[in-house]
Amino acid sequence: MSIEHESVQVRPVRDEDRPAVMELVSRLAEGVAEWRDPEAVVDAARQWLAGFFAPTRERQGAVFVAVAEGEVVGVVSVNAHRHFTGPVEAYIGELAVAPHAARTGVGRRLVSAAEDWARRQGLRHVTLETAAGNTTAQRFYAAVGYREEAVRFTRVLD
């Protein structure tokens, strides 16, 4: 399937998008550190997103999907959180694009939707994290204007 940038629609997630969104989340295991369980990463993302679909939950943040020819080909979640220095900022928790839609502008459109949401909330910063081994994601975020702010170190104890 060839994705045309103009044919991609980005919109808020709907209940009927749940199966496709949950499938896309498996992409978040890419580049996870060898001492972390990639399935635990995917499960945590699925749990957060499942909470977003819960009908009784007061929804905080937003989830957007990219749709091309009726198929969900990308998802992004964004929420407000307080930085340790005090200000509230937007945080992109999950961004996943279907393999056949990669490098077609879908990721850029989803990040733009998250940034627009942040602006509407009056937030001035958008932050996110990606796995140190996910160099593709790191290059993507740099290309869309994100700058490295912190480096996290972990030591596995014997």
VOTOR-102131 format. One record per atom (N, C-alpha, C): atom name; x, y, z; residue in one letter. Coordinates in Angstrom, 3 decimals, padded with zeros to 6 digits, always signed. Example, Ala and Ser with C-alpha at 12.3 -4.5 7.8 and 13.67 -1.06 7.14 Angstrom:
BEGIN
<'N'; <+013.190; -005.690; +007.800>; 'A'>
<'CA'; <+012.300; -004.500; +007.800>; 'A'>
<'C'; <+013.200; -003.300; +007.800>; 'A'>
<'N'; <+012.850; -002.250; +007.080>; 'S'>
<'CA'; <+013.670; -001.060; +007.140>; 'S'>
<'C'; <+012.900; +000.030; +007.870>; 'S'>
***
This chain:
BEGIN
<'N'; <+000.843; -001.183; +000.000>; 'M'>
<'CA'; <+000.000; +000.000; +000.000>; 'M'>
<'C'; <+000.885; +001.242; +000.000>; 'M'>
<'N'; <+000.670; +002.109; -000.919>; 'S'>
<'CA'; <+001.418; +003.354; -001.003>; 'S'>
<'C'; <+000.613; +004.457; -000.320>; 'S'>
<'N'; <+001.244; +005.183; +000.578>; 'I'>
<'CA'; <+000.580; +006.250; +001.320>; 'I'>
<'C'; <+000.892; +007.584; +000.659>; 'I'>
<'N'; <-000.132; +008.309; +000.298>; 'E'>
<'CA'; <+000.029; +009.657; -000.238>; 'E'>
<'C'; <-000.214; +010.636; +000.893>; 'E'>
<'N'; <+000.724; +011.553; +001.107>; 'H'>
<'CA'; <+000.646; +012.526; +002.200>; 'H'>
<'C'; <-000.705; +013.231; +002.224>; 'H'>
<'N'; <-001.204; +013.613; +001.061>; 'E'>
<'CA'; <-002.449; +014.371; +000.983>; 'E'>
<'C'; <-003.659; +013.537; +001.388>; 'E'>
<'N'; <-003.554; +012.219; +001.257>; 'S'>
<'CA'; <-004.704; +011.362; +001.562>; 'S'>
<'C'; <-004.779; +010.988; +003.040>; 'S'>
<'N'; <-003.808; +011.371; +003.828>; 'V'>
<'CA'; <-003.787; +011.024; +005.244>; 'V'>
<'C'; <-004.592; +012.052; +006.032>; 'V'>
<'N'; <-005.513; +011.540; +006.817>; 'Q'>
<'CA'; <-006.311; +012.395; +007.697>; 'Q'>
<'C'; <-005.872; +012.133; +009.130>; 'Q'>
<'N'; <-005.604; +013.183; +009.893>; 'V'>
<'CA'; <-005.285; +013.048; +011.311>; 'V'>
<'C'; <-006.486; +013.563; +012.079>; 'V'>
<'N'; <-006.958; +012.731; +012.994>; 'R'>
<'CA'; <-008.161; +013.069; +013.761>; 'R'>
<'C'; <-008.076; +012.464; +015.149>; 'R'>
<'N'; <-008.931; +012.937; +016.067>; 'P'>
<'CA'; <-008.971; +012.302; +017.393>; 'P'>
<'C'; <-009.368; +010.828; +017.257>; 'P'>
<'N'; <-008.831; +010.013; +018.123>; 'V'>
<'CA'; <-009.115; +008.594; +018.111>; 'V'>
<'C'; <-010.599; +008.349; +018.394>; 'V'>
<'N'; <-011.119; +007.279; +017.840>; 'R'>
<'CA'; <-012.506; +006.857; +018.075>; 'R'>
<'C'; <-012.483; +005.448; +018.654>; 'R'>
<'N'; <-013.566; +005.050; +019.280>; 'D'>
<'CA'; <-013.646; +003.720; +019.872>; 'D'>
<'C'; <-013.352; +002.622; +018.855>; 'D'>
<'N'; <-013.823; +002.781; +017.639>; 'E'>
<'CA'; <-013.619; +001.743; +016.620>; 'E'>
<'C'; <-012.158; +001.631; +016.173>; 'E'>
<'N'; <-011.323; +002.587; +016.565>; 'D'>
<'CA'; <-009.897; +002.551; +016.218>; 'D'>
<'C'; <-009.089; +001.677; +017.174>; 'D'>
<'N'; <-009.693; +001.267; +018.267>; 'R'>
<'CA'; <-008.956; +000.567; +019.329>; 'R'>
<'C'; <-008.134; -000.621; +018.820>; 'R'>
<'N'; <-008.690; -001.579; +018.054>; 'P'>
<'CA'; <-007.867; -002.721; +017.626>; 'P'>
<'C'; <-006.630; -002.295; +016.826>; 'P'>
<'N'; <-006.799; -001.351; +015.923>; 'A'>
<'CA'; <-005.668; -000.906; +015.095>; 'A'>
<'C'; <-004.634; -000.175; +015.938>; 'A'>
<'N'; <-005.080; +000.636; +016.872>; 'V'>
<'CA'; <-004.162; +001.363; +017.755>; 'V'>
<'C'; <-003.360; +000.375; +018.591>; 'V'>
<'N'; <-004.029; -000.611; +019.158>; 'M'>
<'CA'; <-003.332; -001.588; +019.990>; 'M'>
<'C'; <-002.320; -002.391; +019.175>; 'M'>
<'N'; <-002.608; -002.635; +017.926>; 'E'>
<'CA'; <-001.662; -003.338; +017.055>; 'E'>
<'C'; <-000.432; -002.469; +016.779>; 'E'>
<'N'; <-000.638; -001.189; +016.523>; 'L'>
<'CA'; <+000.479; -000.280; +016.230>; 'L'>
<'C'; <+001.443; -000.145; +017.397>; 'L'>
<'N'; <+000.944; -000.280; +018.605>; 'V'>
<'CA'; <+001.765; -000.081; +019.796>; 'V'>
<'C'; <+002.938; -001.053; +019.840>; 'V'>
<'N'; <+002.842; -002.184; +019.180>; 'S'>
<'CA'; <+003.957; -003.134; +019.167>; 'S'>
<'C'; <+005.227; -002.513; +018.586>; 'S'>
<'N'; <+005.079; -001.465; +017.782>; 'R'>
<'CA'; <+006.240; -000.775; +017.212>; 'R'>
<'C'; <+007.083; -000.082; +018.284>; 'R'>
<'N'; <+006.525; +000.130; +019.468>; 'L'>
<'CA'; <+007.248; +000.829; +020.527>; 'L'>
<'C'; <+008.348; -000.015; +021.161>; 'L'>
<'N'; <+008.440; -001.276; +020.801>; 'A'>
<'CA'; <+009.490; -002.143; +021.337>; 'A'>
<'C'; <+010.822; -001.939; +020.623>; 'A'>
<'N'; <+010.839; -001.203; +019.541>; 'E'>
<'CA'; <+012.071; -001.005; +018.774>; 'E'>
<'C'; <+013.091; -000.193; +019.559>; 'E'>
<'N'; <+014.292; -000.714; +019.648>; 'G'>
<'CA'; <+015.392; +000.000; +020.279>; 'G'>
<'C'; <+015.414; -000.047; +021.790>; 'G'>
<'N'; <+014.547; -000.836; +022.402>; 'V'>
<'CA'; <+014.505; -000.925; +023.866>; 'V'>
<'C'; <+015.821; -001.524; +024.359>; 'V'>
<'N'; <+016.318; -001.010; +025.459>; 'A'>
<'CA'; <+017.580; -001.493; +026.035>; 'A'>
<'C'; <+017.504; -002.993; +026.286>; 'A'>
<'N'; <+018.639; -003.654; +026.116>; 'E'>
<'CA'; <+018.686; -005.123; +026.216>; 'E'>
<'C'; <+018.259; -005.641; +027.586>; 'E'>
<'N'; <+018.378; -004.825; +028.641>; 'W'>
<'CA'; <+018.000; -005.279; +029.974>; 'W'>
<'C'; <+016.534; -004.999; +030.288>; 'W'>
<'N'; <+015.824; -004.385; +029.383>; 'R'>
<'CA'; <+014.392; -004.142; +029.558>; 'R'>
<'C'; <+013.604; -005.178; +028.764>; 'R'>
<'N'; <+012.432; -005.467; +029.222>; 'D'>
<'CA'; <+011.549; -006.396; +028.538>; 'D'>
<'C'; <+010.727; -005.616; +027.515>; 'D'>
<'N'; <+010.963; -005.826; +026.220>; 'P'>
<'CA'; <+010.223; -005.077; +025.206>; 'P'>
<'C'; <+008.713; -005.275; +025.311>; 'P'>
<'N'; <+008.296; -006.474; +025.694>; 'E'>
<'CA'; <+006.855; -006.721; +025.843>; 'E'>
<'C'; <+006.273; -005.916; +026.995>; 'E'>
<'N'; <+007.062; -005.682; +028.050>; 'A'>
<'CA'; <+006.594; -004.863; +029.164>; 'A'>
<'C'; <+006.388; -003.422; +028.709>; 'A'>
<'N'; <+007.254; -002.949; +027.834>; 'V'>
<'CA'; <+007.108; -001.601; +027.274>; 'V'>
<'C'; <+005.802; -001.517; +026.483>; 'V'>
<'N'; <+005.583; -002.503; +025.631>; 'V'>
<'CA'; <+004.373; -002.533; +024.801>; 'V'>
<'C'; <+003.134; -002.670; +025.689>; 'V'>
<'N'; <+003.187; -003.545; +026.685>; 'D'>
<'CA'; <+002.039; -003.732; +027.580>; 'D'>
<'C'; <+001.703; -002.449; +028.333>; 'D'>
<'N'; <+002.719; -001.734; +028.805>; 'A'>
<'CA'; <+002.477; -000.479; +029.532>; 'A'>
<'C'; <+001.788; +000.535; +028.624>; 'A'>
<'N'; <+002.241; +000.639; +027.382>; 'A'>
<'CA'; <+001.614; +001.572; +026.436>; 'A'>
<'C'; <+000.174; +001.150; +026.153>; 'A'>
<'N'; <-000.042; -000.138; +025.980>; 'R'>
<'CA'; <-001.408; -000.631; +025.723>; 'R'>
<'C'; <-002.327; -000.335; +026.909>; 'R'>
<'N'; <-001.811; -000.489; +028.123>; 'Q'>
<'CA'; <-002.628; -000.212; +029.308>; 'Q'>
<'C'; <-003.019; +001.260; +029.377>; 'Q'>
<'N'; <-002.062; +002.149; +029.099>; 'W'>
<'CA'; <-002.383; +003.571; +029.144>; 'W'>
<'C'; <-003.422; +003.888; +028.076>; 'W'>
<'N'; <-003.215; +003.398; +026.878>; 'L'>
<'CA'; <-004.156; +003.674; +025.791>; 'L'>
<'C'; <-005.509; +003.025; +026.047>; 'L'>
<'N'; <-005.534; +001.833; +026.620>; 'A'>
<'CA'; <-006.807; +001.181; +026.952>; 'A'>
<'C'; <-007.588; +002.044; +027.938>; 'A'>
<'N'; <-006.880; +002.651; +028.881>; 'G'>
<'CA'; <-007.539; +003.561; +029.818>; 'G'>
<'C'; <-008.175; +004.735; +029.109>; 'G'>
<'N'; <-007.560; +005.166; +028.039>; 'F'>
<'CA'; <-008.120; +006.281; +027.283>; 'F'>
<'C'; <-009.443; +005.886; +026.627>; 'F'>
<'N'; <-009.562; +004.619; +026.243>; 'F'>
<'CA'; <-010.788; +004.143; +025.604>; 'F'>
<'C'; <-011.896; +003.830; +026.608>; 'F'>
<'N'; <-011.567; +003.747; +027.892>; 'A'>
<'CA'; <-012.563; +003.394; +028.908>; 'A'>
<'C'; <-013.662; +004.456; +028.955>; 'A'>
<'N'; <-014.924; +004.041; +028.859>; 'P'>
<'CA'; <-016.024; +005.014; +028.774>; 'P'>
<'C'; <-016.236; +005.829; +030.037>; 'P'>
<'N'; <-015.860; +005.304; +031.194>; 'T'>
<'CA'; <-016.110; +006.020; +032.445>; 'T'>
<'C'; <-014.955; +006.919; +032.855>; 'T'>
<'N'; <-013.855; +006.837; +032.155>; 'R'>
<'CA'; <-012.664; +007.599; +032.533>; 'R'>
<'C'; <-012.800; +009.048; +032.089>; 'R'>
<'N'; <-012.437; +009.935; +032.986>; 'E'>
<'CA'; <-012.323; +011.335; +032.597>; 'E'>
<'C'; <-011.052; +011.447; +031.782>; 'E'>
<'N'; <-011.194; +011.806; +030.542>; 'R'>
<'CA'; <-010.045; +011.804; +029.630>; 'R'>
<'C'; <-009.155; +013.018; +029.862>; 'R'>
<'N'; <-007.909; +012.709; +030.130>; 'Q'>
<'CA'; <-006.899; +013.748; +030.230>; 'Q'>
<'C'; <-005.979; +013.535; +029.050>; 'Q'>
<'N'; <-005.540; +014.590; +028.446>; 'G'>
<'CA'; <-004.688; +014.451; +027.286>; 'G'>
<'C'; <-005.518; +014.107; +026.063>; 'G'>
<'N'; <-004.830; +013.636; +025.041>; 'A'>
<'CA'; <-005.504; +013.331; +023.782>; 'A'>
<'C'; <-004.752; +012.229; +023.058>; 'A'>
<'N'; <-005.471; +011.514; +022.221>; 'V'>
<'CA'; <-004.890; +010.523; +021.336>; 'V'>
<'C'; <-005.396; +010.834; +019.941>; 'V'>
<'N'; <-004.478; +010.889; +019.000>; 'F'>
<'CA'; <-004.820; +011.153; +017.601>; 'F'>
<'C'; <-004.359; +009.982; +016.755>; 'F'>
<'N'; <-005.103; +009.731; +015.686>; 'V'>
<'CA'; <-004.710; +008.696; +014.734>; 'V'>
<'C'; <-004.559; +009.315; +013.356>; 'V'>
<'N'; <-003.711; +008.690; +012.570>; 'A'>
<'CA'; <-003.580; +009.027; +011.150>; 'A'>
<'C'; <-004.280; +007.919; +010.383>; 'A'>
<'N'; <-005.143; +008.313; +009.457>; 'V'>
<'CA'; <-005.927; +007.350; +008.691>; 'V'>
<'C'; <-005.665; +007.587; +007.212>; 'V'>
<'N'; <-005.362; +006.500; +006.499>; 'A'>
<'CA'; <-005.163; +006.563; +005.051>; 'A'>
<'C'; <-006.008; +005.465; +004.419>; 'A'>
<'N'; <-006.858; +005.840; +003.515>; 'E'>
<'CA'; <-007.726; +004.885; +002.816>; 'E'>
<'C'; <-008.475; +003.987; +003.786>; 'E'>
<'N'; <-008.967; +004.581; +004.867>; 'G'>
<'CA'; <-009.758; +003.858; +005.847>; 'G'>
<'C'; <-008.961; +003.044; +006.849>; 'G'>
<'N'; <-007.643; +003.037; +006.743>; 'E'>
<'CA'; <-006.790; +002.253; +007.639>; 'E'>
<'C'; <-006.052; +003.174; +008.610>; 'E'>
<'N'; <-006.070; +002.817; +009.891>; 'V'>
<'CA'; <-005.284; +003.552; +010.877>; 'V'>
<'C'; <-003.823; +003.177; +010.661>; 'V'>
<'N'; <-003.004; +004.183; +010.305>; 'V'>
<'CA'; <-001.593; +003.933; +009.996>; 'V'>
<'C'; <-000.647; +004.604; +010.986>; 'V'>
<'N'; <-001.193; +005.278; +011.992>; 'G'>
<'CA'; <-000.347; +005.914; +012.988>; 'G'>
<'C'; <-001.157; +006.374; +014.178>; 'G'>
<'N'; <-000.467; +006.514; +015.306>; 'V'>
<'CA'; <-001.106; +006.971; +016.543>; 'V'>
<'C'; <-000.116; +007.795; +017.346>; 'V'>
<'N'; <-000.629; +008.806; +018.038>; 'V'>
<'CA'; <+000.176; +009.591; +018.964>; 'V'>
<'C'; <-000.685; +009.904; +020.186>; 'V'>
<'N'; <-000.070; +009.833; +021.357>; 'S'>
<'CA'; <-000.751; +010.262; +022.580>; 'S'>
<'C'; <+000.005; +011.446; +023.156>; 'S'>
<'N'; <-000.742; +012.354; +023.756>; 'V'>
<'CA'; <-000.143; +013.536; +024.362>; 'V'>
<'C'; <-000.927; +013.864; +025.628>; 'V'>
<'N'; <-000.195; +014.299; +026.627>; 'N'>
<'CA'; <-000.806; +014.607; +027.902>; 'N'>
<'C'; <-000.042; +015.777; +028.516>; 'N'>
<'N'; <-000.621; +016.392; +029.515>; 'A'>
<'CA'; <+000.083; +017.441; +030.252>; 'A'>
<'C'; <+000.733; +016.807; +031.478>; 'A'>
<'N'; <+001.948; +017.220; +031.761>; 'H'>
<'CA'; <+002.610; +016.763; +032.982>; 'H'>
<'C'; <+003.525; +017.865; +033.480>; 'H'>
<'N'; <+003.818; +017.806; +034.745>; 'R'>
<'CA'; <+004.663; +018.833; +035.369>; 'R'>
<'C'; <+006.128; +018.403; +035.285>; 'R'>
<'N'; <+006.923; +019.274; +034.713>; 'H'>
<'CA'; <+008.364; +019.052; +034.685>; 'H'>
<'C'; <+008.882; +019.186; +036.114>; 'H'>
<'N'; <+009.975; +018.516; +036.437>; 'F'>
<'CA'; <+010.484; +018.557; +037.812>; 'F'>
<'C'; <+010.871; +019.966; +038.252>; 'F'>
<'N'; <+011.065; +020.889; +037.305>; 'T'>
<'CA'; <+011.399; +022.265; +037.673>; 'T'>
<'C'; <+010.157; +023.109; +037.918>; 'T'>
<'N'; <+008.975; +022.549; +037.673>; 'G'>
<'CA'; <+007.746; +023.265; +037.996>; 'G'>
<'C'; <+006.749; +023.481; +036.876>; 'G'>
<'N'; <+007.186; +023.915; +035.686>; 'P'>
<'CA'; <+006.189; +024.229; +034.657>; 'P'>
<'C'; <+005.456; +022.988; +034.148>; 'P'>
<'N'; <+004.200; +023.184; +033.798>; 'V'>
<'CA'; <+003.424; +022.133; +033.142>; 'V'>
<'C'; <+003.744; +022.195; +031.657>; 'V'>
<'N'; <+003.966; +021.036; +031.074>; 'E'>
<'CA'; <+004.277; +020.963; +029.649>; 'E'>
<'C'; <+003.577; +019.761; +029.044>; 'E'>
<'N'; <+003.566; +019.697; +027.739>; 'A'>
<'CA'; <+002.976; +018.550; +027.048>; 'A'>
<'C'; <+004.006; +017.436; +026.975>; 'A'>
<'N'; <+003.513; +016.210; +027.007>; 'Y'>
<'CA'; <+004.388; +015.047; +026.941>; 'Y'>
<'C'; <+003.810; +014.060; +025.933>; 'Y'>
<'N'; <+004.585; +013.749; +024.906>; 'I'>
<'CA'; <+004.175; +012.735; +023.935>; 'I'>
<'C'; <+004.577; +011.389; +024.516>; 'I'>
<'N'; <+003.597; +010.576; +024.828>; 'G'>
<'CA'; <+003.857; +009.282; +025.441>; 'G'>
<'C'; <+004.092; +008.185; +024.431>; 'G'>
<'N'; <+003.302; +008.136; +023.405>; 'E'>
<'CA'; <+003.421; +007.106; +022.377>; 'E'>
<'C'; <+003.319; +007.761; +021.007>; 'E'>
<'N'; <+004.173; +007.335; +020.110>; 'L'>
<'CA'; <+004.079; +007.698; +018.698>; 'L'>
<'C'; <+004.476; +006.449; +017.933>; 'L'>
<'N'; <+003.558; +005.933; +017.143>; 'A'>
<'CA'; <+003.836; +004.728; +016.372>; 'A'>
<'C'; <+003.216; +004.872; +014.989>; 'A'>
<'N'; <+003.968; +004.456; +013.988>; 'V'>
<'CA'; <+003.526; +004.513; +012.596>; 'V'>
<'C'; <+003.695; +003.123; +012.000>; 'V'>
<'N'; <+002.708; +002.686; +011.242>; 'A'>
<'CA'; <+002.785; +001.379; +010.586>; 'A'>
<'C'; <+004.006; +001.330; +009.678>; 'A'>
<'N'; <+004.663; +000.175; +009.592>; 'P'>
<'CA'; <+005.881; +000.084; +008.770>; 'P'>
<'C'; <+005.687; +000.563; +007.327>; 'P'>
<'N'; <+004.577; +000.228; +006.717>; 'H'>
<'CA'; <+004.360; +000.628; +005.323>; 'H'>
<'C'; <+004.035; +002.115; +005.174>; 'H'>
<'N'; <+003.810; +002.805; +006.301>; 'A'>
<'CA'; <+003.529; +004.240; +006.253>; 'A'>
<'C'; <+004.707; +005.079; +006.742>; 'A'>
<'N'; <+005.790; +004.415; +007.132>; 'A'>
<'CA'; <+006.973; +005.142; +007.608>; 'A'>
<'C'; <+007.574; +005.965; +006.479>; 'A'>
<'N'; <+008.109; +007.102; +006.834>; 'R'>
<'CA'; <+008.789; +008.008; +005.903>; 'R'>
<'C'; <+007.857; +008.553; +004.808>; 'R'>
<'N'; <+006.587; +008.729; +005.198>; 'T'>
<'CA'; <+005.620; +009.303; +004.249>; 'T'>
<'C'; <+005.023; +010.604; +004.771>; 'T'>
<'N'; <+005.480; +011.062; +005.933>; 'G'>
<'CA'; <+004.940; +012.283; +006.524>; 'G'>
<'C'; <+003.902; +012.025; +007.604>; 'G'>
<'N'; <+003.538; +010.769; +007.817>; 'V'>
<'CA'; <+002.534; +010.433; +008.830>; 'V'>
<'C'; <+003.021; +010.835; +010.219>; 'V'>
<'N'; <+004.252; +010.495; +010.569>; 'G'>
<'CA'; <+004.794; +010.857; +011.880>; 'G'>
<'C'; <+004.799; +012.362; +012.095>; 'G'>
<'N'; <+005.206; +013.092; +011.077>; 'R'>
<'CA'; <+005.221; +014.561; +011.177>; 'R'>
<'C'; <+003.817; +015.106; +011.427>; 'R'>
<'N'; <+002.844; +014.557; +010.726>; 'R'>
<'CA'; <+001.463; +015.020; +010.890>; 'R'>
<'C'; <+000.960; +014.723; +012.302>; 'R'>
<'N'; <+001.319; +013.554; +012.837>; 'L'>
<'CA'; <+000.886; +013.198; +014.185>; 'L'>
<'C'; <+001.552; +014.085; +015.235>; 'L'>
<'N'; <+002.847; +014.332; +015.093>; 'V'>
<'CA'; <+003.540; +015.221; +016.031>; 'V'>
<'C'; <+002.925; +016.616; +015.967>; 'V'>
<'N'; <+002.609; +017.066; +014.782>; 'S'>
<'CA'; <+001.971; +018.375; +014.618>; 'S'>
<'C'; <+000.623; +018.428; +015.341>; 'S'>
<'N'; <-000.146; +017.347; +015.275>; 'A'>
<'CA'; <-001.431; +017.300; +015.983>; 'A'>
<'C'; <-001.220; +017.391; +017.489>; 'A'>
<'N'; <-000.206; +016.688; +018.002>; 'A'>
<'CA'; <+000.099; +016.746; +019.428>; 'A'>
<'C'; <+000.534; +018.159; +019.830>; 'A'>
<'N'; <+001.332; +018.788; +018.999>; 'E'>
<'CA'; <+001.789; +020.150; +019.277>; 'E'>
<'C'; <+000.619; +021.133; +019.239>; 'E'>
<'N'; <-000.292; +020.959; +018.299>; 'D'>
<'CA'; <-001.472; +021.828; +018.238>; 'D'>
<'C'; <-002.317; +021.678; +019.494>; 'D'>
<'N'; <-002.462; +020.430; +019.965>; 'W'>
<'CA'; <-003.193; +020.193; +021.211>; 'W'>
<'C'; <-002.516; +020.951; +022.357>; 'W'>
<'N'; <-001.193; +020.864; +022.427>; 'A'>
<'CA'; <-000.442; +021.539; +023.492>; 'A'>
<'C'; <-000.662; +023.053; +023.440>; 'A'>
<'N'; <-000.632; +023.605; +022.246>; 'R'>
<'CA'; <-000.858; +025.054; +022.111>; 'R'>
<'C'; <-002.252; +025.429; +022.614>; 'R'>
<'N'; <-003.247; +024.622; +022.276>; 'R'>
<'CA'; <-004.617; +024.911; +022.722>; 'R'>
<'C'; <-004.731; +024.837; +024.241>; 'R'>
<'N'; <-003.860; +024.074; +024.885>; 'Q'>
<'CA'; <-003.849; +023.979; +026.347>; 'Q'>
<'C'; <-003.041; +025.113; +026.974>; 'Q'>
<'N'; <-002.409; +025.930; +026.146>; 'G'>
<'CA'; <-001.584; +027.021; +026.649>; 'G'>
<'C'; <-000.198; +026.574; +027.093>; 'G'>
<'N'; <+000.239; +025.421; +026.626>; 'L'>
<'CA'; <+001.543; +024.893; +027.019>; 'L'>
<'C'; <+002.626; +025.362; +026.051>; 'L'>
<'N'; <+003.821; +025.578; +026.567>; 'R'>
<'CA'; <+004.905; +026.133; +025.756>; 'R'>
<'C'; <+005.956; +025.121; +025.344>; 'R'>
<'N'; <+005.988; +023.960; +025.983>; 'H'>
<'CA'; <+006.992; +022.950; +025.667>; 'H'>
<'C'; <+006.323; +021.598; +025.436>; 'H'>
<'N'; <+006.918; +020.826; +024.532>; 'V'>
<'CA'; <+006.518; +019.440; +024.321>; 'V'>
<'C'; <+007.762; +018.592; +024.518>; 'V'>
<'N'; <+007.661; +017.600; +025.382>; 'T'>
<'CA'; <+008.784; +016.706; +025.624>; 'T'>
<'C'; <+008.378; +015.276; +025.279>; 'T'>
<'N'; <+009.371; +014.429; +025.165>; 'L'>
<'CA'; <+009.134; +013.012; +024.886>; 'L'>
<'C'; <+010.396; +012.249; +025.186>; 'L'>
<'N'; <+010.292; +010.950; +025.206>; 'E'>
<'CA'; <+011.453; +010.080; +025.392>; 'E'>
<'C'; <+011.410; +009.017; +024.307>; 'E'>
<'N'; <+012.571; +008.546; +023.928>; 'T'>
<'CA'; <+012.665; +007.408; +023.035>; 'T'>
<'C'; <+013.841; +006.552; +023.473>; 'T'>
<'N'; <+013.813; +005.316; +023.081>; 'A'>
<'CA'; <+014.871; +004.396; +023.481>; 'A'>
<'C'; <+016.211; +004.830; +022.893>; 'A'>
<'N'; <+017.267; +004.669; +023.669>; 'A'>
<'CA'; <+018.601; +005.041; +023.210>; 'A'>
<'C'; <+018.989; +004.274; +021.958>; 'A'>
<'N'; <+018.498; +003.064; +021.812>; 'G'>
<'CA'; <+018.817; +002.254; +020.638>; 'G'>
<'C'; <+017.951; +002.539; +019.432>; 'G'>
<'N'; <+016.964; +003.395; +019.595>; 'N'>
<'CA'; <+016.064; +003.699; +018.476>; 'N'>
<'C'; <+016.585; +004.934; +017.740>; 'N'>
<'N'; <+017.644; +004.734; +016.996>; 'T'>
<'CA'; <+018.279; +005.856; +016.295>; 'T'>
<'C'; <+017.385; +006.421; +015.193>; 'T'>
<'N'; <+016.517; +005.604; +014.634>; 'T'>
<'CA'; <+015.583; +006.106; +013.619>; 'T'>
<'C'; <+014.671; +007.153; +014.234>; 'T'>
<'N'; <+014.128; +006.855; +015.402>; 'A'>
<'CA'; <+013.256; +007.813; +016.084>; 'A'>
<'C'; <+014.040; +009.061; +016.485>; 'A'>
<'N'; <+015.267; +008.884; +016.957>; 'Q'>
<'CA'; <+016.068; +010.039; +017.346>; 'Q'>
<'C'; <+016.303; +010.974; +016.163>; 'Q'>
<'N'; <+016.621; +010.410; +015.009>; 'R'>
<'CA'; <+016.830; +011.243; +013.812>; 'R'>
<'C'; <+015.534; +011.935; +013.409>; 'R'>
<'N'; <+014.419; +011.218; +013.513>; 'F'>
<'CA'; <+013.121; +011.809; +013.176>; 'F'>
<'C'; <+012.826; +013.002; +014.073>; 'F'>
<'N'; <+012.951; +012.821; +015.386>; 'Y'>
<'CA'; <+012.637; +013.921; +016.304>; 'Y'>
<'C'; <+013.560; +015.116; +016.075>; 'Y'>
<'N'; <+014.820; +014.878; +015.822>; 'A'>
<'CA'; <+015.735; +015.986; +015.517>; 'A'>
<'C'; <+015.299; +016.693; +014.236>; 'A'>
<'N'; <+014.869; +015.939; +013.248>; 'A'>
<'CA'; <+014.461; +016.523; +011.967>; 'A'>
<'C'; <+013.212; +017.389; +012.089>; 'A'>
<'N'; <+012.344; +017.085; +013.079>; 'V'>
<'CA'; <+011.135; +017.890; +013.248>; 'V'>
<'C'; <+011.296; +018.957; +014.328>; 'V'>
<'N'; <+012.551; +019.180; +014.766>; 'G'>
<'CA'; <+012.834; +020.321; +015.625>; 'G'>
<'C'; <+013.025; +020.041; +017.106>; 'G'>
<'N'; <+013.033; +018.796; +017.507>; 'Y'>
<'CA'; <+013.249; +018.474; +018.917>; 'Y'>
<'C'; <+014.737; +018.418; +019.211>; 'Y'>
<'N'; <+015.098; +018.876; +020.403>; 'R'>
<'CA'; <+016.502; +018.868; +020.816>; 'R'>
<'C'; <+016.666; +018.023; +022.066>; 'R'>
<'N'; <+017.798; +017.375; +022.145>; 'E'>
<'CA'; <+018.094; +016.545; +023.310>; 'E'>
<'C'; <+018.243; +017.435; +024.526>; 'E'>
<'N'; <+017.553; +017.054; +025.595>; 'E'>
<'CA'; <+017.589; +017.853; +026.819>; 'E'>
<'C'; <+018.284; +017.122; +027.961>; 'E'>
<'N'; <+018.103; +015.836; +028.039>; 'A'>
<'CA'; <+018.671; +015.069; +029.152>; 'A'>
<'C'; <+019.119; +013.710; +028.610>; 'A'>
<'N'; <+020.010; +013.105; +029.315>; 'V'>
<'CA'; <+020.454; +011.750; +028.993>; 'V'>
<'C'; <+020.249; +010.925; +030.252>; 'V'>
<'N'; <+019.599; +009.793; +030.108>; 'R'>
<'CA'; <+019.296; +008.924; +031.250>; 'R'>
<'C'; <+020.278; +007.758; +031.255>; 'R'>
<'N'; <+020.857; +007.473; +032.415>; 'F'>
<'CA'; <+021.783; +006.358; +032.556>; 'F'>
<'C'; <+021.159; +005.300; +033.470>; 'F'>
<'N'; <+021.406; +004.055; +033.137>; 'T'>
<'CA'; <+020.924; +002.944; +033.954>; 'T'>
<'C'; <+022.079; +001.964; +034.134>; 'T'>
<'N'; <+022.174; +001.409; +035.317>; 'R'>
<'CA'; <+023.151; +000.352; +035.576>; 'R'>
<'C'; <+022.385; -000.876; +036.044>; 'R'>
<'N'; <+022.643; -001.985; +035.422>; 'V'>
<'CA'; <+022.051; -003.246; +035.835>; 'V'>
<'C'; <+022.920; -003.815; +036.938>; 'V'>
<'N'; <+022.326; -004.088; +038.072>; 'L'>
<'CA'; <+023.071; -004.615; +039.221>; 'L'>
<'C'; <+023.091; -006.126; +039.181>; 'L'>
<'N'; <+024.217; -006.673; +039.641>; 'D'>
<'CA'; <+024.375; -008.138; +039.673>; 'D'>
<'C'; <+023.510; -008.749; +040.748>; 'D'>
***
